[in-house]
Amino acid sequence: MYLSDRSIRLLALGLVVFAYLQVFTGLYYMSELGIALFAGLAVKFLQDLGKRIEIRDLISFMSVLQWIIGPVMAYNILPYDELYYMAVPENVYMDFVVPVCYFMVLGLYLPLKDERIVNHDDIPPLKVYLNEHPYLGYILAGIGLAAGFATKSLPSSLTFLMFLVTNLQYVGVYMILFSDSRFKWLVFAGILGLASSAAILEGMFGEVLQWLMLSFLIIAMVTKIPMWAKIALVSFGIFATMLVQSTKEEYRLATWYASNTKTNSEIYKEIIMVRLSNPSSIFSPGSMANMAARLNQGWIIARIMGHIPEKQPFVRGETIKTALYASLLPRFLAPSKAKAGGHANFERFTGTVLPETTSMDISLVGEGYANFGLLGGMAFIFFISLLYNWVIVYVVSLSKNNPTLILWIPFLFFQVMKAETDFATVINYLTKAAIITFLTFYITKKILDQK
């Protein structure tokens, strides 16, 4: 983020928000600085929509939302929660996490050499290329769909590979959206409809919601929507997320733990219709408290800060080295390598036992603290964010000769952008996704005889 007129305005907005909170609230000053940061990021996110494909906005916005805004609510608004309580005082938590988030933003937006941002100048060559190769998007979308249907019949050792290949459907549909295809919106609706149906059948909604957020960046760029439409769509997205969150527990109880003669789709339709017929239930105190608790990833970080180093010493880079080793070798060559998912790390670093079927990640912030403590954790997040920044800038620079590469950025950062992911998940996904991207480009170049 350059020190432009807009950057100065965003900094001024943050200062105004901080000053207002200082005068009119009794919040801890570090919490106020965190809210001020969130306000600036939210405005930047809205301003960039439709003008840039800027995934850094989404990464920083979602991280600060879950690491700061959720915990501020837990400390100051929400009732005490026996499961998701904050294990350390607000000043202890915020004195670490708020500076971490500022370092994260600095690392993400620090100007790098030859930095370019995906904007409208990148669209004409992209459209030219896609109209010269009108079937490329359909091929990738077809491969992704086929992989999704084939996954259940393949060995579990191939699950992650097939997960990556399945996500090619979104890269394909983004290409179709930027082409002149008459069927592009129909194809987009079909892909998202199938993904939503699969989410309903499995009772797992996180991935489809995440792809909807990423797709929003693309759709805004394709349609060039005005500010009022951005605000309306973001508001609708928040409402839709709250609607889905309010149904998850009831739906899972009806489909996972009870016998029923109705199909999963019929059950979910009934639950949704009940919610829509009484919208106030979505905003009931119980639903709002549940939503806020799920929004708050800080309870895990606080649990780690309360456990380390009092009951266990800092591990000084152990999990980082293990994750790097695991990311370089496929599982069939190293069957005992670390698994992403966080069950073992969660129990080890929080001191909290999880059910066997439950897995929670400790987040990069929690892992940074568990390894390196306060100052080391801040430095860890800064360098991780700088890595993300470099990857994005490098991909965009390569798009000068390969214009479709800009549409692979959501694919590359799908798992990376989640605030709850640990380092093993981040580095494993980013490495494998980069390999899939390279192989797909190599193969398509051969097929299309591209220079």
C-alpha positions as CSV (number, residue, x, y, z in Angstrom):
1,M,0.0,0.0,0.0
2,Y,1.7,3.2,-1.2
3,L,1.6,6.4,0.8
4,S,-0.8,7.9,-1.7
5,D,-3.6,10.4,-1.1
6,R,-6.0,7.4,-0.5
7,S,-3.6,5.8,2.0
8,I,-3.5,9.1,3.9
9,R,-7.3,9.3,3.9
10,L,-7.5,5.8,5.2
11,L,-5.0,6.6,8.0
12,A,-7.1,9.7,8.8
13,L,-10.2,7.6,9.0
14,G,-8.5,5.2,11.4
15,L,-7.4,8.2,13.6
16,V,-10.9,9.6,13.7
17,V,-12.3,6.2,14.7
18,F,-9.7,5.8,17.4
19,A,-10.4,9.3,18.7
20,Y,-14.1,8.7,18.8
21,L,-13.7,5.4,20.7
22,Q,-11.3,7.2,23.1
23,V,-13.9,9.9,23.9
24,F,-17.1,8.0,23.9
25,T,-16.3,4.4,25.0
26,G,-14.4,2.8,27.9
27,L,-12.6,0.2,25.7
28,Y,-9.0,-0.7,26.2
29,Y,-6.9,1.5,24.0
30,M,-5.3,-1.4,22.1
31,S,-8.8,-2.7,21.3
32,E,-9.6,0.7,20.0
33,L,-6.6,0.7,17.7
34,G,-7.7,-2.7,16.4
35,I,-11.2,-1.4,15.6
36,A,-9.6,1.6,13.9
37,L,-7.5,-0.8,11.7
38,F,-10.6,-2.8,10.8
39,A,-12.5,0.4,9.8
40,G,-9.7,1.4,7.4
41,L,-9.4,-2.1,5.9
42,A,-13.2,-2.3,5.5
43,V,-13.3,1.0,3.5
44,K,-10.3,-0.1,1.4
45,F,-12.0,-3.4,0.7
46,L,-15.1,-1.7,-0.6
47,Q,-13.2,0.9,-2.6
48,D,-11.1,-1.8,-4.3
49,L,-14.1,-4.0,-5.3
50,G,-14.7,-3.7,-9.0
51,K,-11.5,-1.8,-9.5
52,R,-8.9,-4.4,-8.5
53,I,-8.7,-8.1,-7.9
54,E,-7.0,-7.5,-4.5
55,I,-7.0,-10.7,-2.4
56,R,-4.8,-9.0,0.2
57,D,-7.9,-6.9,1.1
58,L,-9.8,-10.1,1.8
59,I,-7.0,-11.7,3.8
60,S,-6.5,-8.7,6.0
61,F,-10.2,-8.0,6.4
62,M,-11.1,-11.5,7.5
63,S,-8.1,-11.9,9.7
64,V,-8.7,-8.7,11.7
65,L,-12.4,-9.5,11.9
66,Q,-11.7,-12.9,13.5
67,W,-8.6,-12.0,15.5
68,I,-9.7,-8.6,16.9
69,I,-13.4,-7.7,16.3
70,G,-14.6,-11.1,17.5
71,P,-12.5,-11.0,20.7
72,V,-13.5,-7.3,21.4
73,M,-17.1,-8.5,21.3
74,A,-16.3,-11.5,23.6
75,Y,-14.5,-9.3,26.1
76,N,-17.0,-6.4,26.2
77,I,-20.5,-7.5,24.8
78,L,-21.2,-11.2,24.8
79,P,-22.1,-13.3,27.8
80,Y,-19.5,-15.7,29.1
81,D,-19.2,-18.8,27.0
82,E,-18.1,-22.0,28.7
83,L,-16.6,-23.3,25.5
84,Y,-15.3,-20.2,23.7
85,Y,-14.2,-18.1,26.6
86,M,-11.1,-15.8,26.5
87,A,-8.5,-17.4,28.7
88,V,-6.4,-14.3,29.3
89,P,-7.3,-10.7,30.2
90,E,-8.1,-8.3,27.4
91,N,-5.0,-6.2,27.9
92,V,-2.7,-9.3,27.7
93,Y,-4.4,-10.5,24.5
94,M,-4.7,-7.2,22.7
95,D,-1.2,-6.1,23.5
96,F,0.0,-9.0,21.4
97,V,-2.6,-9.5,18.7
98,V,-3.3,-5.9,17.7
99,P,0.4,-5.2,16.9
100,V,0.5,-8.6,15.1
101,C,-2.3,-7.4,12.9
102,Y,-0.5,-4.1,12.1
103,F,2.6,-6.1,11.2
104,M,0.5,-8.4,9.0
105,V,-1.0,-5.4,7.1
106,L,2.5,-3.9,6.7
107,G,3.9,-7.2,5.3
108,L,1.0,-7.6,3.0
109,Y,1.0,-4.2,1.4
110,L,4.7,-3.2,1.7
111,P,5.7,-2.0,-1.8
112,L,8.0,-4.6,-3.4
113,K,10.2,-4.0,-6.5
114,D,8.1,-3.9,-9.8
115,E,4.9,-4.2,-7.8
116,R,1.7,-4.4,-9.9
117,I,-1.9,-4.7,-8.8
118,V,-4.5,-6.4,-10.9
119,N,-6.6,-3.6,-12.3
120,H,-8.6,-2.8,-15.4
121,D,-5.4,-2.5,-17.5
122,D,-5.0,-6.3,-17.1
123,I,-8.5,-7.1,-18.4
124,P,-8.2,-6.3,-22.2
125,P,-5.3,-8.8,-22.8
126,L,-7.1,-11.3,-20.6
127,K,-10.2,-11.1,-22.7
128,V,-8.3,-11.3,-26.0
129,Y,-6.5,-14.4,-24.9
130,L,-9.8,-16.1,-23.6
131,N,-11.6,-15.2,-26.8
132,E,-8.7,-16.8,-28.8
133,H,-9.1,-19.9,-26.7
134,P,-12.8,-20.0,-25.9
135,Y,-12.9,-23.6,-24.6
136,L,-10.1,-23.2,-22.1
137,G,-12.4,-22.2,-19.2
138,Y,-14.9,-24.9,-20.1
139,I,-12.1,-27.5,-20.1
140,L,-10.8,-26.5,-16.6
141,A,-14.4,-26.3,-15.2
142,G,-15.1,-29.8,-16.7
143,I,-11.9,-31.3,-15.2
144,G,-12.8,-29.8,-11.8
145,L,-16.3,-31.2,-11.9
146,A,-15.2,-34.6,-13.0
147,A,-12.6,-34.7,-10.1
148,G,-15.3,-33.8,-7.6
149,F,-17.5,-36.7,-8.7
150,A,-14.5,-39.1,-8.8
151,T,-13.1,-38.2,-5.4
152,K,-15.2,-40.6,-3.3
153,S,-14.2,-43.6,-5.4
154,L,-10.4,-43.0,-5.1
155,P,-8.0,-43.9,-2.3
156,S,-7.8,-41.5,0.7
157,S,-4.2,-40.8,-0.1
158,L,-5.3,-38.9,-3.2
159,T,-8.0,-36.8,-1.3
160,F,-5.9,-33.6,-1.1
161,L,-4.8,-33.9,-4.7
162,M,-8.4,-34.3,-5.9
163,F,-9.4,-31.4,-3.7
164,L,-7.0,-29.2,-5.6
165,V,-8.1,-30.5,-9.0
166,T,-11.7,-30.1,-8.0
167,N,-11.1,-26.4,-7.3
168,L,-10.0,-26.0,-11.0
169,Q,-13.7,-25.6,-11.7
170,Y,-13.6,-22.2,-10.2
171,V,-10.6,-21.1,-12.2
172,G,-12.4,-22.3,-15.3
173,V,-15.6,-20.5,-14.4
174,Y,-13.7,-17.2,-13.8
175,M,-12.2,-17.5,-17.2
176,I,-15.7,-18.0,-18.7
177,L,-16.9,-14.9,-16.9
178,F,-14.3,-12.8,-18.5
179,S,-15.0,-14.3,-22.0
180,D,-17.7,-13.3,-24.4
181,S,-19.5,-16.6,-23.8
182,R,-23.3,-16.2,-23.9
183,F,-23.7,-18.8,-21.2
184,K,-21.2,-17.5,-18.7
185,W,-23.7,-16.5,-16.0
186,L,-25.6,-19.8,-16.5
187,V,-22.4,-21.7,-16.1
188,F,-21.4,-19.7,-13.0
189,A,-24.8,-20.3,-11.4
190,G,-24.6,-24.0,-12.3
191,I,-21.1,-24.4,-10.7
192,L,-22.1,-22.6,-7.5
193,G,-25.4,-24.5,-7.4
194,L,-23.6,-27.8,-7.5
195,A,-21.2,-26.7,-4.9
196,S,-24.0,-25.5,-2.7
197,S,-25.9,-28.8,-3.1
198,A,-22.8,-30.8,-2.1
199,A,-22.4,-28.6,0.9
200,I,-26.0,-29.2,2.0
201,L,-25.6,-33.0,1.5
202,E,-22.5,-33.0,3.7
203,G,-23.5,-30.4,6.1
204,M,-20.2,-28.5,5.6
205,F,-20.8,-25.0,4.4
206,G,-17.4,-23.3,5.0
207,E,-15.8,-24.0,1.6
208,V,-18.7,-22.9,-0.5
209,L,-19.0,-19.7,1.5
210,Q,-15.3,-19.0,1.0
211,W,-15.6,-19.5,-2.7
212,L,-18.5,-17.1,-2.8
213,M,-16.4,-14.5,-1.1
214,L,-13.6,-15.0,-3.6
215,S,-16.0,-15.0,-6.5
216,F,-17.3,-11.7,-5.3
217,L,-13.9,-10.2,-6.1
218,I,-14.2,-11.5,-9.7
219,I,-17.9,-10.7,-10.2
220,A,-17.3,-7.1,-9.1
221,M,-14.5,-6.8,-11.6
222,V,-16.6,-8.2,-14.4
223,T,-19.7,-6.1,-13.7
224,K,-17.9,-2.9,-12.5
225,I,-20.6,-2.4,-9.9
226,P,-21.1,1.0,-8.2
227,M,-20.5,1.7,-4.5
228,W,-24.2,1.4,-3.6
229,A,-24.3,-2.1,-5.2
230,K,-21.2,-3.1,-3.4
231,I,-22.7,-2.2,0.0
232,A,-25.9,-3.9,-0.9
233,L,-24.2,-7.1,-2.0
234,V,-21.9,-7.1,1.1
235,S,-24.9,-6.6,3.3
236,F,-26.7,-9.4,1.5
237,G,-23.7,-11.6,2.0
238,I,-23.6,-10.9,5.7
239,F,-27.3,-11.7,6.0
240,A,-26.8,-15.0,4.0
241,T,-23.9,-16.0,6.1
242,M,-25.9,-15.4,9.3
243,L,-28.8,-17.3,7.8
244,V,-26.6,-20.3,7.0
245,Q,-24.9,-20.2,10.4
246,S,-28.2,-20.1,12.2
247,T,-29.3,-23.4,10.5
248,K,-26.1,-25.4,10.8
249,E,-26.6,-26.9,14.3
250,E,-30.3,-27.8,13.7
251,Y,-29.5,-29.3,10.3
252,R,-26.6,-31.4,11.5
253,L,-28.7,-32.7,14.4
254,A,-31.4,-33.7,11.9
255,T,-29.0,-35.4,9.4
256,W,-26.0,-36.6,11.3
257,Y,-27.4,-37.8,14.6
258,A,-31.0,-38.7,13.8
259,S,-32.8,-41.0,11.3
260,N,-35.1,-39.3,8.9
261,T,-37.2,-40.4,5.9
262,K,-36.7,-37.1,4.2
263,T,-33.7,-36.3,2.0
264,N,-31.1,-33.8,3.2
265,S,-32.2,-31.3,0.7
266,E,-35.8,-31.5,1.9
267,I,-34.7,-31.1,5.5
268,Y,-32.5,-28.1,4.8
269,K,-35.2,-26.5,2.6
270,E,-37.7,-26.8,5.5
271,I,-35.2,-25.3,8.0
272,I,-34.4,-22.4,5.7
273,M,-38.1,-21.7,5.0
274,V,-38.8,-21.6,8.8
275,R,-36.0,-19.1,9.2
276,L,-37.1,-16.9,6.3
277,S,-40.7,-16.9,7.6
278,N,-39.5,-15.5,10.9
279,P,-36.4,-13.4,10.1
280,S,-36.2,-12.1,13.6
281,S,-35.1,-15.6,14.8
282,I,-31.9,-15.1,12.8
283,F,-31.1,-12.0,14.9
284,S,-32.2,-13.5,18.2
285,P,-29.8,-13.1,21.1
286,G,-28.9,-16.8,21.0
287,S,-28.3,-16.8,17.3
288,M,-26.2,-13.6,17.5
289,A,-24.2,-15.0,20.4
290,N,-23.5,-18.2,18.5
291,M,-22.5,-16.3,15.3
292,A,-20.2,-14.0,17.3
293,A,-18.6,-17.0,19.1
294,R,-17.9,-18.7,15.7
295,L,-16.5,-15.4,14.4
296,N,-14.1,-15.2,17.3
297,Q,-10.9,-17.1,16.5
298,G,-9.2,-15.3,19.3
299,W,-10.4,-17.7,22.0
300,I,-7.9,-20.3,20.7
301,I,-5.0,-17.8,20.6
302,A,-6.0,-16.7,24.2
303,R,-6.0,-20.3,25.3
304,I,-2.5,-20.8,23.9
305,M,-1.3,-17.6,25.6
306,G,-2.7,-18.9,28.9
307,H,-1.0,-22.3,28.5
308,I,2.4,-21.3,27.1
309,P,5.0,-20.7,28.6
310,E,3.4,-21.3,32.1
311,K,2.6,-25.0,31.5
312,Q,4.8,-25.7,28.5
313,P,7.8,-23.9,27.1
314,F,8.0,-22.2,23.7
315,V,8.8,-24.7,21.0
316,R,11.2,-22.4,19.1
317,G,10.4,-23.2,15.5
318,E,9.7,-26.9,15.9
319,T,6.3,-26.8,14.1
320,I,7.6,-24.5,11.4
321,K,10.5,-27.0,10.5
322,T,8.1,-29.9,10.6
323,A,5.6,-28.1,8.3
324,L,8.4,-27.2,5.8
325,Y,9.5,-30.8,5.7
326,A,6.0,-32.0,5.2
327,S,5.3,-29.6,2.4
328,L,8.2,-30.8,0.3
329,L,7.3,-34.5,0.3
330,P,4.1,-36.2,-0.8
331,R,2.4,-38.4,1.7
332,F,3.2,-41.7,-0.1
333,L,6.9,-40.9,0.3
334,A,6.6,-39.8,3.9
335,P,3.5,-41.5,5.4
336,S,4.3,-40.3,9.0
337,K,4.7,-36.6,8.0
338,A,2.7,-33.9,9.8
339,K,-1.0,-33.6,8.9
340,A,-2.7,-30.3,8.5
341,G,-5.8,-29.9,10.6
342,G,-4.4,-29.1,14.0
343,H,-5.8,-31.8,16.3
344,A,-2.5,-32.6,17.9
345,N,-1.2,-29.0,18.0
346,F,-4.4,-27.7,19.4
347,E,-4.3,-30.1,22.4
348,R,-0.6,-29.6,22.9
349,F,-0.6,-25.8,22.8
350,T,-3.9,-25.0,24.4
351,G,-4.0,-27.9,27.0
352,T,-7.6,-28.5,25.9
353,V,-8.7,-32.1,24.9
354,L,-10.8,-32.3,21.7
355,P,-13.1,-35.2,20.7
356,E,-11.5,-37.6,18.3
357,T,-13.7,-36.5,15.4
358,T,-13.0,-32.8,16.0
359,S,-10.1,-30.9,14.5
360,M,-9.3,-27.2,15.1
361,D,-6.4,-25.2,13.8
362,I,-4.4,-22.9,16.1
363,S,-4.0,-20.1,13.5
364,L,-0.8,-18.5,12.4
365,V,-0.9,-16.0,15.3
366,G,-1.3,-18.8,17.8
367,E,1.4,-20.8,16.2
368,G,3.7,-17.8,16.1
369,Y,3.3,-17.2,19.8
370,A,3.7,-20.9,20.7
371,N,7.0,-21.0,18.8
372,F,8.6,-17.6,19.4
373,G,6.6,-15.7,22.1
374,L,5.5,-12.1,21.8
375,L,8.1,-10.3,19.7
376,G,9.0,-13.4,17.8
377,G,5.4,-14.1,17.0
378,M,5.0,-10.5,15.6
379,A,8.1,-11.0,13.4
380,F,6.8,-14.4,12.3
381,I,3.5,-12.9,11.1
382,F,5.3,-10.1,9.3
383,F,7.5,-12.5,7.3
384,I,4.6,-14.8,6.5
385,S,2.6,-11.8,5.2
386,L,5.6,-10.6,3.2
387,L,5.7,-14.1,1.6
388,Y,2.1,-13.8,0.6
389,N,2.8,-10.3,-0.8
390,W,5.8,-11.6,-2.8
391,V,3.8,-14.5,-4.2
392,I,1.0,-12.2,-5.4
393,V,3.3,-9.7,-6.9
394,Y,5.3,-12.5,-8.6
395,V,2.2,-14.1,-10.1
396,V,0.9,-10.7,-11.3
397,S,4.3,-10.0,-12.9
398,L,4.2,-13.3,-14.8
399,S,0.7,-12.4,-16.1
400,K,2.4,-10.0,-18.5
401,N,3.0,-13.0,-20.7
402,N,0.3,-15.2,-19.3
403,P,-2.8,-13.0,-18.8
404,T,-5.0,-15.8,-17.3
405,L,-2.6,-16.2,-14.3
406,I,-4.4,-13.4,-12.5
407,L,-7.4,-15.6,-12.2
408,W,-5.4,-18.3,-10.5
409,I,-4.7,-16.1,-7.5
410,P,-8.0,-17.1,-5.6
411,F,-7.1,-20.7,-6.3
412,L,-3.6,-20.3,-4.9
413,F,-4.8,-18.5,-1.7
414,F,-8.0,-20.5,-1.1
415,Q,-6.7,-22.2,2.1
416,V,-4.2,-19.5,2.8
417,M,-6.7,-16.7,3.3
418,K,-8.5,-18.4,6.2
419,A,-7.7,-16.8,9.6
420,E,-7.8,-20.1,11.5
421,T,-5.2,-22.1,9.4
422,D,-1.9,-23.1,10.8
423,F,1.5,-23.0,9.1
424,A,1.4,-26.6,8.0
425,T,-1.9,-26.0,6.2
426,V,-0.7,-22.7,4.6
427,I,2.6,-23.9,3.3
428,N,1.3,-27.3,2.2
429,Y,-1.6,-25.9,0.3
430,L,0.4,-23.0,-1.3
431,T,3.2,-25.4,-2.4
432,K,0.8,-28.0,-3.9
433,A,-1.5,-25.4,-5.5
434,A,1.5,-23.8,-7.1
435,I,2.6,-27.2,-8.6
436,I,-0.9,-27.8,-9.9
437,T,-1.0,-24.3,-11.4
438,F,2.4,-24.8,-13.1
439,L,1.4,-28.3,-14.5
440,T,-1.9,-27.0,-15.8
441,F,-0.1,-24.1,-17.6
442,Y,2.5,-26.4,-19.0
443,I,-0.1,-28.9,-20.3
444,T,-2.4,-26.2,-21.7
445,K,0.5,-24.5,-23.5
446,K,1.4,-27.8,-25.2
447,I,-2.2,-28.4,-26.2
448,L,-2.8,-24.9,-27.4
449,D,0.6,-24.6,-29.0
450,Q,1.1,-21.3,-27.1
451,K,4.5,-19.6,-27.2
